[in-house]
Amino acid sequence: MTPPAPTFDDGKEPDALRTIGEVAKALGLKQHVLRYWEEQFPMLKPLTRAGGRRYYRPEDIALLARIDQLLHREGYTIRGARLALAGKGEVPEAPLAQPTAPSTGMPAEEEIISAIRILRRHLETIRGRLAAALED
């Protein structure tokens, strides 16, 4: 799912170049975050002019919106977001397989519950013995 591109209310054409300040404000991010993302996401390459000023094209802005969505809304790590973007789409989620315990072959959750029941019986036995010892 691609997030909608941010809207700019500055009178410029939709395909106009934007400064880092304009883009940061539209996305609700700090400028240093955008600079950091340029280092972390090699596919993000805004135009740079004299003096190192950055100018973002509409496709750069759409990519920034997607990175923001992956990192801040979907919970990806930077590495995971980079992989998702490099794969030209989403990283497919593997279905969650229920782990099985190697000793019994039963699902790990059931084995844990069984072990807790056994432990509870042992603790009740110990508590009874302690109570009897304290009465003496």
Phi and psi in radians as a Rosetta constraint file:
Dihedral C 1 N 2 CA 2 C 2 CIRCULARHARMONIC -1.607 0.35
Dihedral N 2 CA 2 C 2 N 3 CIRCULARHARMONIC 2.253 0.35
Dihedral C 2 N 3 CA 3 C 3 CIRCULARHARMONIC -1.236 0.35
Dihedral N 3 CA 3 C 3 N 4 CIRCULARHARMONIC 2.663 0.35
Dihedral C 3 N 4 CA 4 C 4 CIRCULARHARMONIC -1.179 0.35
Dihedral N 4 CA 4 C 4 N 5 CIRCULARHARMONIC 2.504 0.35
Dihedral C 4 N 5 CA 5 C 5 CIRCULARHARMONIC -1.170 0.35
Dihedral N 5 CA 5 C 5 N 6 CIRCULARHARMONIC 2.525 0.35
Dihedral C 5 N 6 CA 6 C 6 CIRCULARHARMONIC -1.132 0.35
Dihedral N 6 CA 6 C 6 N 7 CIRCULARHARMONIC 2.623 0.35
Dihedral C 6 N 7 CA 7 C 7 CIRCULARHARMONIC -1.708 0.35
Dihedral N 7 CA 7 C 7 N 8 CIRCULARHARMONIC 2.528 0.35
Dihedral C 7 N 8 CA 8 C 8 CIRCULARHARMONIC -2.016 0.35
Dihedral N 8 CA 8 C 8 N 9 CIRCULARHARMONIC 2.315 0.35
Dihedral C 8 N 9 CA 9 C 9 CIRCULARHARMONIC -1.971 0.35
Dihedral N 9 CA 9 C 9 N 10 CIRCULARHARMONIC 1.064 0.35
Dihedral C 9 N 10 CA 10 C 10 CIRCULARHARMONIC -2.145 0.35
Dihedral N 10 CA 10 C 10 N 11 CIRCULARHARMONIC 0.118 0.35
Dihedral C 10 N 11 CA 11 C 11 CIRCULARHARMONIC 1.434 0.35
Dihedral N 11 CA 11 C 11 N 12 CIRCULARHARMONIC -0.060 0.35
Dihedral C 11 N 12 CA 12 C 12 CIRCULARHARMONIC -1.416 0.35
Dihedral N 12 CA 12 C 12 N 13 CIRCULARHARMONIC 2.809 0.35
Dihedral C 12 N 13 CA 13 C 13 CIRCULARHARMONIC -1.127 0.35
Dihedral N 13 CA 13 C 13 N 14 CIRCULARHARMONIC 2.643 0.35
Dihedral C 13 N 14 CA 14 C 14 CIRCULARHARMONIC -1.033 0.35
Dihedral N 14 CA 14 C 14 N 15 CIRCULARHARMONIC -0.506 0.35
Dihedral C 14 N 15 CA 15 C 15 CIRCULARHARMONIC -1.694 0.35
Dihedral N 15 CA 15 C 15 N 16 CIRCULARHARMONIC 0.263 0.35
Dihedral C 15 N 16 CA 16 C 16 CIRCULARHARMONIC -1.259 0.35
Dihedral N 16 CA 16 C 16 N 17 CIRCULARHARMONIC 2.703 0.35
Dihedral C 16 N 17 CA 17 C 17 CIRCULARHARMONIC -1.284 0.35
Dihedral N 17 CA 17 C 17 N 18 CIRCULARHARMONIC 2.534 0.35
Dihedral C 17 N 18 CA 18 C 18 CIRCULARHARMONIC -2.145 0.35
Dihedral N 18 CA 18 C 18 N 19 CIRCULARHARMONIC 2.578 0.35
Dihedral C 18 N 19 CA 19 C 19 CIRCULARHARMONIC -1.399 0.35
Dihedral N 19 CA 19 C 19 N 20 CIRCULARHARMONIC 2.903 0.35
Dihedral C 19 N 20 CA 20 C 20 CIRCULARHARMONIC -1.083 0.35
Dihedral N 20 CA 20 C 20 N 21 CIRCULARHARMONIC -0.622 0.35
Dihedral C 20 N 21 CA 21 C 21 CIRCULARHARMONIC -1.133 0.35
Dihedral N 21 CA 21 C 21 N 22 CIRCULARHARMONIC -0.737 0.35
Dihedral C 21 N 22 CA 22 C 22 CIRCULARHARMONIC -1.131 0.35
Dihedral N 22 CA 22 C 22 N 23 CIRCULARHARMONIC -0.752 0.35
Dihedral C 22 N 23 CA 23 C 23 CIRCULARHARMONIC -1.199 0.35
Dihedral N 23 CA 23 C 23 N 24 CIRCULARHARMONIC -0.770 0.35
Dihedral C 23 N 24 CA 24 C 24 CIRCULARHARMONIC -1.037 0.35
Dihedral N 24 CA 24 C 24 N 25 CIRCULARHARMONIC -0.755 0.35
Dihedral C 24 N 25 CA 25 C 25 CIRCULARHARMONIC -1.130 0.35
Dihedral N 25 CA 25 C 25 N 26 CIRCULARHARMONIC -0.750 0.35
Dihedral C 25 N 26 CA 26 C 26 CIRCULARHARMONIC -1.135 0.35
Dihedral N 26 CA 26 C 26 N 27 CIRCULARHARMONIC -0.612 0.35
Dihedral C 26 N 27 CA 27 C 27 CIRCULARHARMONIC -1.548 0.35
Dihedral N 27 CA 27 C 27 N 28 CIRCULARHARMONIC -0.179 0.35
Dihedral C 27 N 28 CA 28 C 28 CIRCULARHARMONIC 1.282 0.35
Dihedral N 28 CA 28 C 28 N 29 CIRCULARHARMONIC 0.597 0.35
Dihedral C 28 N 29 CA 29 C 29 CIRCULARHARMONIC -2.144 0.35
Dihedral N 29 CA 29 C 29 N 30 CIRCULARHARMONIC 2.903 0.35
Dihedral C 29 N 30 CA 30 C 30 CIRCULARHARMONIC -1.518 0.35
Dihedral N 30 CA 30 C 30 N 31 CIRCULARHARMONIC 2.656 0.35
Dihedral C 30 N 31 CA 31 C 31 CIRCULARHARMONIC -1.078 0.35
Dihedral N 31 CA 31 C 31 N 32 CIRCULARHARMONIC -0.635 0.35
Dihedral C 31 N 32 CA 32 C 32 CIRCULARHARMONIC -1.152 0.35
Dihedral N 32 CA 32 C 32 N 33 CIRCULARHARMONIC -0.479 0.35
Dihedral C 32 N 33 CA 33 C 33 CIRCULARHARMONIC -1.157 0.35
Dihedral N 33 CA 33 C 33 N 34 CIRCULARHARMONIC -0.751 0.35
Dihedral C 33 N 34 CA 34 C 34 CIRCULARHARMONIC -1.108 0.35
Dihedral N 34 CA 34 C 34 N 35 CIRCULARHARMONIC -0.708 0.35
Dihedral C 34 N 35 CA 35 C 35 CIRCULARHARMONIC -1.109 0.35
Dihedral N 35 CA 35 C 35 N 36 CIRCULARHARMONIC -0.712 0.35
Dihedral C 35 N 36 CA 36 C 36 CIRCULARHARMONIC -1.111 0.35
Dihedral N 36 CA 36 C 36 N 37 CIRCULARHARMONIC -0.763 0.35
Dihedral C 36 N 37 CA 37 C 37 CIRCULARHARMONIC -1.081 0.35
Dihedral N 37 CA 37 C 37 N 38 CIRCULARHARMONIC -0.564 0.35
Dihedral C 37 N 38 CA 38 C 38 CIRCULARHARMONIC -1.061 0.35
Dihedral N 38 CA 38 C 38 N 39 CIRCULARHARMONIC -0.617 0.35
Dihedral C 38 N 39 CA 39 C 39 CIRCULARHARMONIC -1.274 0.35
Dihedral N 39 CA 39 C 39 N 40 CIRCULARHARMONIC -0.632 0.35
Dihedral C 39 N 40 CA 40 C 40 CIRCULARHARMONIC -1.501 0.35
Dihedral N 40 CA 40 C 40 N 41 CIRCULARHARMONIC -0.431 0.35
Dihedral C 40 N 41 CA 41 C 41 CIRCULARHARMONIC -2.068 0.35
Dihedral N 41 CA 41 C 41 N 42 CIRCULARHARMONIC 1.729 0.35
Dihedral C 41 N 42 CA 42 C 42 CIRCULARHARMONIC -1.090 0.35
Dihedral N 42 CA 42 C 42 N 43 CIRCULARHARMONIC -0.384 0.35
Dihedral C 42 N 43 CA 43 C 43 CIRCULARHARMONIC -1.330 0.35
Dihedral N 43 CA 43 C 43 N 44 CIRCULARHARMONIC -0.182 0.35
Dihedral C 43 N 44 CA 44 C 44 CIRCULARHARMONIC -1.621 0.35
Dihedral N 44 CA 44 C 44 N 45 CIRCULARHARMONIC 1.832 0.35
Dihedral C 44 N 45 CA 45 C 45 CIRCULARHARMONIC -2.369 0.35
Dihedral N 45 CA 45 C 45 N 46 CIRCULARHARMONIC 1.509 0.35
Dihedral C 45 N 46 CA 46 C 46 CIRCULARHARMONIC -1.193 0.35
Dihedral N 46 CA 46 C 46 N 47 CIRCULARHARMONIC 2.793 0.35
Dihedral C 46 N 47 CA 47 C 47 CIRCULARHARMONIC -1.221 0.35
Dihedral N 47 CA 47 C 47 N 48 CIRCULARHARMONIC 2.473 0.35
Dihedral C 47 N 48 CA 48 C 48 CIRCULARHARMONIC -2.120 0.35
Dihedral N 48 CA 48 C 48 N 49 CIRCULARHARMONIC 2.374 0.35
Dihedral C 48 N 49 CA 49 C 49 CIRCULARHARMONIC -1.965 0.35
Dihedral N 49 CA 49 C 49 N 50 CIRCULARHARMONIC -3.017 0.35
Dihedral C 49 N 50 CA 50 C 50 CIRCULARHARMONIC -0.925 0.35
Dihedral N 50 CA 50 C 50 N 51 CIRCULARHARMONIC 2.414 0.35
Dihedral C 50 N 51 CA 51 C 51 CIRCULARHARMONIC 1.435 0.35
Dihedral N 51 CA 51 C 51 N 52 CIRCULARHARMONIC 0.060 0.35
Dihedral C 51 N 52 CA 52 C 52 CIRCULARHARMONIC 1.360 0.35
Dihedral N 52 CA 52 C 52 N 53 CIRCULARHARMONIC 0.239 0.35
Dihedral C 52 N 53 CA 53 C 53 CIRCULARHARMONIC -1.179 0.35
Dihedral N 53 CA 53 C 53 N 54 CIRCULARHARMONIC 2.362 0.35
Dihedral C 53 N 54 CA 54 C 54 CIRCULARHARMONIC -1.632 0.35
Dihedral N 54 CA 54 C 54 N 55 CIRCULARHARMONIC 2.444 0.35
Dihedral C 54 N 55 CA 55 C 55 CIRCULARHARMONIC -2.267 0.35
Dihedral N 55 CA 55 C 55 N 56 CIRCULARHARMONIC 2.141 0.35
Dihedral C 55 N 56 CA 56 C 56 CIRCULARHARMONIC -1.687 0.35
Dihedral N 56 CA 56 C 56 N 57 CIRCULARHARMONIC 2.286 0.35
Dihedral C 56 N 57 CA 57 C 57 CIRCULARHARMONIC -1.452 0.35
Dihedral N 57 CA 57 C 57 N 58 CIRCULARHARMONIC 2.873 0.35
Dihedral C 57 N 58 CA 58 C 58 CIRCULARHARMONIC -0.975 0.35
Dihedral N 58 CA 58 C 58 N 59 CIRCULARHARMONIC -0.657 0.35
Dihedral C 58 N 59 CA 59 C 59 CIRCULARHARMONIC -1.200 0.35
Dihedral N 59 CA 59 C 59 N 60 CIRCULARHARMONIC -0.553 0.35
Dihedral C 59 N 60 CA 60 C 60 CIRCULARHARMONIC -1.155 0.35
Dihedral N 60 CA 60 C 60 N 61 CIRCULARHARMONIC -0.721 0.35
Dihedral C 60 N 61 CA 61 C 61 CIRCULARHARMONIC -1.152 0.35
Dihedral N 61 CA 61 C 61 N 62 CIRCULARHARMONIC -0.712 0.35
Dihedral C 61 N 62 CA 62 C 62 CIRCULARHARMONIC -1.109 0.35
Dihedral N 62 CA 62 C 62 N 63 CIRCULARHARMONIC -0.705 0.35
Dihedral C 62 N 63 CA 63 C 63 CIRCULARHARMONIC -1.122 0.35
Dihedral N 63 CA 63 C 63 N 64 CIRCULARHARMONIC -0.734 0.35
Dihedral C 63 N 64 CA 64 C 64 CIRCULARHARMONIC -1.083 0.35
Dihedral N 64 CA 64 C 64 N 65 CIRCULARHARMONIC -0.696 0.35
Dihedral C 64 N 65 CA 65 C 65 CIRCULARHARMONIC -1.116 0.35
Dihedral N 65 CA 65 C 65 N 66 CIRCULARHARMONIC -0.669 0.35
Dihedral C 65 N 66 CA 66 C 66 CIRCULARHARMONIC -1.192 0.35
Dihedral N 66 CA 66 C 66 N 67 CIRCULARHARMONIC -0.740 0.35
Dihedral C 66 N 67 CA 67 C 67 CIRCULARHARMONIC -1.066 0.35
Dihedral N 67 CA 67 C 67 N 68 CIRCULARHARMONIC -0.776 0.35
Dihedral C 67 N 68 CA 68 C 68 CIRCULARHARMONIC -1.031 0.35
Dihedral N 68 CA 68 C 68 N 69 CIRCULARHARMONIC -0.749 0.35
Dihedral C 68 N 69 CA 69 C 69 CIRCULARHARMONIC -1.112 0.35
Dihedral N 69 CA 69 C 69 N 70 CIRCULARHARMONIC -0.808 0.35
Dihedral C 69 N 70 CA 70 C 70 CIRCULARHARMONIC -1.080 0.35
Dihedral N 70 CA 70 C 70 N 71 CIRCULARHARMONIC -0.789 0.35
Dihedral C 70 N 71 CA 71 C 71 CIRCULARHARMONIC -1.358 0.35
Dihedral N 71 CA 71 C 71 N 72 CIRCULARHARMONIC -0.781 0.35
Dihedral C 71 N 72 CA 72 C 72 CIRCULARHARMONIC -1.724 0.35
Dihedral N 72 CA 72 C 72 N 73 CIRCULARHARMONIC -0.304 0.35
Dihedral C 72 N 73 CA 73 C 73 CIRCULARHARMONIC -2.002 0.35
Dihedral N 73 CA 73 C 73 N 74 CIRCULARHARMONIC -0.575 0.35
Dihedral C 73 N 74 CA 74 C 74 CIRCULARHARMONIC -1.765 0.35
Dihedral N 74 CA 74 C 74 N 75 CIRCULARHARMONIC -0.115 0.35
Dihedral C 74 N 75 CA 75 C 75 CIRCULARHARMONIC 1.394 0.35
Dihedral N 75 CA 75 C 75 N 76 CIRCULARHARMONIC 0.334 0.35
Dihedral C 75 N 76 CA 76 C 76 CIRCULARHARMONIC -1.249 0.35
Dihedral N 76 CA 76 C 76 N 77 CIRCULARHARMONIC 2.651 0.35
Dihedral C 76 N 77 CA 77 C 77 CIRCULARHARMONIC -1.392 0.35
Dihedral N 77 CA 77 C 77 N 78 CIRCULARHARMONIC 2.954 0.35
Dihedral C 77 N 78 CA 78 C 78 CIRCULARHARMONIC -1.062 0.35
Dihedral N 78 CA 78 C 78 N 79 CIRCULARHARMONIC -0.763 0.35
Dihedral C 78 N 79 CA 79 C 79 CIRCULARHARMONIC -1.079 0.35
Dihedral N 79 CA 79 C 79 N 80 CIRCULARHARMONIC -0.780 0.35
Dihedral C 79 N 80 CA 80 C 80 CIRCULARHARMONIC -1.099 0.35
Dihedral N 80 CA 80 C 80 N 81 CIRCULARHARMONIC -0.714 0.35
Dihedral C 80 N 81 CA 81 C 81 CIRCULARHARMONIC -1.145 0.35
Dihedral N 81 CA 81 C 81 N 82 CIRCULARHARMONIC -0.695 0.35
Dihedral C 81 N 82 CA 82 C 82 CIRCULARHARMONIC -1.074 0.35
Dihedral N 82 CA 82 C 82 N 83 CIRCULARHARMONIC -0.756 0.35
Dihedral C 82 N 83 CA 83 C 83 CIRCULARHARMONIC -1.140 0.35
Dihedral N 83 CA 83 C 83 N 84 CIRCULARHARMONIC -0.702 0.35
Dihedral C 83 N 84 CA 84 C 84 CIRCULARHARMONIC -1.103 0.35
Dihedral N 84 CA 84 C 84 N 85 CIRCULARHARMONIC -0.719 0.35
Dihedral C 84 N 85 CA 85 C 85 CIRCULARHARMONIC -1.285 0.35
Dihedral N 85 CA 85 C 85 N 86 CIRCULARHARMONIC -0.634 0.35
Dihedral C 85 N 86 CA 86 C 86 CIRCULARHARMONIC -1.181 0.35
Dihedral N 86 CA 86 C 86 N 87 CIRCULARHARMONIC -0.497 0.35
Dihedral C 86 N 87 CA 87 C 87 CIRCULARHARMONIC -1.448 0.35
Dihedral N 87 CA 87 C 87 N 88 CIRCULARHARMONIC 0.173 0.35
Dihedral C 87 N 88 CA 88 C 88 CIRCULARHARMONIC 0.979 0.35
Dihedral N 88 CA 88 C 88 N 89 CIRCULARHARMONIC 0.726 0.35
Dihedral C 88 N 89 CA 89 C 89 CIRCULARHARMONIC 2.793 0.35
Dihedral N 89 CA 89 C 89 N 90 CIRCULARHARMONIC -2.662 0.35
Dihedral C 89 N 90 CA 90 C 90 CIRCULARHARMONIC -1.484 0.35
Dihedral N 90 CA 90 C 90 N 91 CIRCULARHARMONIC 2.606 0.35
Dihedral C 90 N 91 CA 91 C 91 CIRCULARHARMONIC -1.367 0.35
Dihedral N 91 CA 91 C 91 N 92 CIRCULARHARMONIC 2.074 0.35
Dihedral C 91 N 92 CA 92 C 92 CIRCULARHARMONIC -1.113 0.35
Dihedral N 92 CA 92 C 92 N 93 CIRCULARHARMONIC 2.357 0.35
Dihedral C 92 N 93 CA 93 C 93 CIRCULARHARMONIC -1.431 0.35
Dihedral N 93 CA 93 C 93 N 94 CIRCULARHARMONIC 2.273 0.35
Dihedral C 93 N 94 CA 94 C 94 CIRCULARHARMONIC -1.304 0.35
Dihedral N 94 CA 94 C 94 N 95 CIRCULARHARMONIC 2.438 0.35
Dihedral C 94 N 95 CA 95 C 95 CIRCULARHARMONIC -1.112 0.35
Dihedral N 95 CA 95 C 95 N 96 CIRCULARHARMONIC 2.446 0.35
Dihedral C 95 N 96 CA 96 C 96 CIRCULARHARMONIC -1.303 0.35
Dihedral N 96 CA 96 C 96 N 97 CIRCULARHARMONIC 1.957 0.35
Dihedral C 96 N 97 CA 97 C 97 CIRCULARHARMONIC -1.545 0.35
Dihedral N 97 CA 97 C 97 N 98 CIRCULARHARMONIC 2.432 0.35
Dihedral C 97 N 98 CA 98 C 98 CIRCULARHARMONIC -1.331 0.35
Dihedral N 98 CA 98 C 98 N 99 CIRCULARHARMONIC 2.123 0.35
Dihedral C 98 N 99 CA 99 C 99 CIRCULARHARMONIC -1.156 0.35
Dihedral N 99 CA 99 C 99 N 100 CIRCULARHARMONIC 2.534 0.35
Dihedral C 99 N 100 CA 100 C 100 CIRCULARHARMONIC -1.970 0.35
Dihedral N 100 CA 100 C 100 N 101 CIRCULARHARMONIC 2.608 0.35
Dihedral C 100 N 101 CA 101 C 101 CIRCULARHARMONIC -1.400 0.35
Dihedral N 101 CA 101 C 101 N 102 CIRCULARHARMONIC 2.291 0.35
Dihedral C 101 N 102 CA 102 C 102 CIRCULARHARMONIC -1.143 0.35
Dihedral N 102 CA 102 C 102 N 103 CIRCULARHARMONIC -0.498 0.35
Dihedral C 102 N 103 CA 103 C 103 CIRCULARHARMONIC -1.274 0.35
Dihedral N 103 CA 103 C 103 N 104 CIRCULARHARMONIC -0.645 0.35
Dihedral C 103 N 104 CA 104 C 104 CIRCULARHARMONIC -2.014 0.35
Dihedral N 104 CA 104 C 104 N 105 CIRCULARHARMONIC -0.318 0.35
Dihedral C 104 N 105 CA 105 C 105 CIRCULARHARMONIC 1.406 0.35
Dihedral N 105 CA 105 C 105 N 106 CIRCULARHARMONIC -0.132 0.35
Dihedral C 105 N 106 CA 106 C 106 CIRCULARHARMONIC -1.432 0.35
Dihedral N 106 CA 106 C 106 N 107 CIRCULARHARMONIC 2.762 0.35
Dihedral C 106 N 107 CA 107 C 107 CIRCULARHARMONIC -0.944 0.35
Dihedral N 107 CA 107 C 107 N 108 CIRCULARHARMONIC 2.468 0.35
Dihedral C 107 N 108 CA 108 C 108 CIRCULARHARMONIC -0.978 0.35
Dihedral N 108 CA 108 C 108 N 109 CIRCULARHARMONIC -0.664 0.35
Dihedral C 108 N 109 CA 109 C 109 CIRCULARHARMONIC -1.083 0.35
Dihedral N 109 CA 109 C 109 N 110 CIRCULARHARMONIC -0.737 0.35
Dihedral C 109 N 110 CA 110 C 110 CIRCULARHARMONIC -1.163 0.35
Dihedral N 110 CA 110 C 110 N 111 CIRCULARHARMONIC -0.659 0.35
Dihedral C 110 N 111 CA 111 C 111 CIRCULARHARMONIC -1.143 0.35
Dihedral N 111 CA 111 C 111 N 112 CIRCULARHARMONIC -0.665 0.35
Dihedral C 111 N 112 CA 112 C 112 CIRCULARHARMONIC -1.129 0.35
Dihedral N 112 CA 112 C 112 N 113 CIRCULARHARMONIC -0.768 0.35
Dihedral C 112 N 113 CA 113 C 113 CIRCULARHARMONIC -1.079 0.35
Dihedral N 113 CA 113 C 113 N 114 CIRCULARHARMONIC -0.737 0.35
Dihedral C 113 N 114 CA 114 C 114 CIRCULARHARMONIC -1.091 0.35
Dihedral N 114 CA 114 C 114 N 115 CIRCULARHARMONIC -0.748 0.35
Dihedral C 114 N 115 CA 115 C 115 CIRCULARHARMONIC -1.133 0.35
Dihedral N 115 CA 115 C 115 N 116 CIRCULARHARMONIC -0.663 0.35
Dihedral C 115 N 116 CA 116 C 116 CIRCULARHARMONIC -1.133 0.35
Dihedral N 116 CA 116 C 116 N 117 CIRCULARHARMONIC -0.684 0.35
Dihedral C 116 N 117 CA 117 C 117 CIRCULARHARMONIC -1.098 0.35
Dihedral N 117 CA 117 C 117 N 118 CIRCULARHARMONIC -0.752 0.35
Dihedral C 117 N 118 CA 118 C 118 CIRCULARHARMONIC -1.109 0.35
Dihedral N 118 CA 118 C 118 N 119 CIRCULARHARMONIC -0.786 0.35
Dihedral C 118 N 119 CA 119 C 119 CIRCULARHARMONIC -1.060 0.35
Dihedral N 119 CA 119 C 119 N 120 CIRCULARHARMONIC -0.703 0.35
Dihedral C 119 N 120 CA 120 C 120 CIRCULARHARMONIC -1.070 0.35
Dihedral N 120 CA 120 C 120 N 121 CIRCULARHARMONIC -0.748 0.35
Dihedral C 120 N 121 CA 121 C 121 CIRCULARHARMONIC -1.095 0.35
Dihedral N 121 CA 121 C 121 N 122 CIRCULARHARMONIC -0.738 0.35
Dihedral C 121 N 122 CA 122 C 122 CIRCULARHARMONIC -1.088 0.35
Dihedral N 122 CA 122 C 122 N 123 CIRCULARHARMONIC -0.748 0.35
Dihedral C 122 N 123 CA 123 C 123 CIRCULARHARMONIC -1.131 0.35
Dihedral N 123 CA 123 C 123 N 124 CIRCULARHARMONIC -0.672 0.35
Dihedral C 123 N 124 CA 124 C 124 CIRCULARHARMONIC -1.116 0.35
Dihedral N 124 CA 124 C 124 N 125 CIRCULARHARMONIC -0.662 0.35
Dihedral C 124 N 125 CA 125 C 125 CIRCULARHARMONIC -1.128 0.35
Dihedral N 125 CA 125 C 125 N 126 CIRCULARHARMONIC -0.790 0.35
Dihedral C 125 N 126 CA 126 C 126 CIRCULARHARMONIC -1.106 0.35
Dihedral N 126 CA 126 C 126 N 127 CIRCULARHARMONIC -0.735 0.35
Dihedral C 126 N 127 CA 127 C 127 CIRCULARHARMONIC -1.076 0.35
Dihedral N 127 CA 127 C 127 N 128 CIRCULARHARMONIC -0.735 0.35
Dihedral C 127 N 128 CA 128 C 128 CIRCULARHARMONIC -1.085 0.35
Dihedral N 128 CA 128 C 128 N 129 CIRCULARHARMONIC -0.722 0.35
Dihedral C 128 N 129 CA 129 C 129 CIRCULARHARMONIC -1.167 0.35
Dihedral N 129 CA 129 C 129 N 130 CIRCULARHARMONIC -0.698 0.35
Dihedral C 129 N 130 CA 130 C 130 CIRCULARHARMONIC -1.118 0.35
Dihedral N 130 CA 130 C 130 N 131 CIRCULARHARMONIC -0.750 0.35
Dihedral C 130 N 131 CA 131 C 131 CIRCULARHARMONIC -1.078 0.35
Dihedral N 131 CA 131 C 131 N 132 CIRCULARHARMONIC -0.717 0.35
Dihedral C 131 N 132 CA 132 C 132 CIRCULARHARMONIC -1.159 0.35
Dihedral N 132 CA 132 C 132 N 133 CIRCULARHARMONIC -0.682 0.35
Dihedral C 132 N 133 CA 133 C 133 CIRCULARHARMONIC -1.182 0.35
Dihedral N 133 CA 133 C 133 N 134 CIRCULARHARMONIC -0.626 0.35
Dihedral C 133 N 134 CA 134 C 134 CIRCULARHARMONIC -1.249 0.35
Dihedral N 134 CA 134 C 134 N 135 CIRCULARHARMONIC -0.472 0.35
Dihedral C 134 N 135 CA 135 C 135 CIRCULARHARMONIC -1.269 0.35
Dihedral N 135 CA 135 C 135 N 136 CIRCULARHARMONIC -0.461 0.35
